[in-house]
Amino acid sequence: MAKNINKLLKQAQKMQSQMMKAQEELHQKQIEGTSGGGMVKVVLNGANELISISLNKEAVDPDDVEMLEDLIVAAFTNAQEQIKELSQDTFGNMNAGMNIPGLG
């Protein structure tokens, strides 16, 4: 039984190391979200931190600030969805590889 526990602990330590590495790699990535047919672009890193915003001149209408605000929010949301998918792909595959007896 102790042999199984040691094997399980080693497997958990290996997985923890892999997850930390994958998380660091994800945080280093830059993801671009767009809206308005590319008129508004935002770049986030994998930690959901805003890196930059790019606005096409046609998106800037002083008489319709609400549209620009909506486009920025939509681009930000688009980037967040991409990060979420990337994270699920990365960590979902990792969790699928863990073979814990009795849990699955």
C-alpha positions, 0 to 999 in steps of 0.5 A: 500500500505504501508503494501505491501512495508513493507512486501517487505522490510522485504522480501528483508532484509531476502533475503539479510541476507540469501545471505550473509550467503550463500556467506560466506559459499561458500567462506569457501568451498574448491573445488578440480580441477583435470587434466591429470587423477588426475596427477595435482590437485589444490584446490581453495576456494569458492572465487576462491583463490588458496589454494594448488597445487599437482603434481604427479611425472609423470606430471613433465617432464623437457623436456615438461614444456608446458604440465605441464603448460597446466595441471595446467591451466586445473585443475584450470579451472576445479575447477573454473567450479565447483565453478561456478556450486555450486554458481549457485545452491546456489544463483539460488535457493535463487532467485527462492524463491523471490516472487516480485509482477510484476517481474515474 
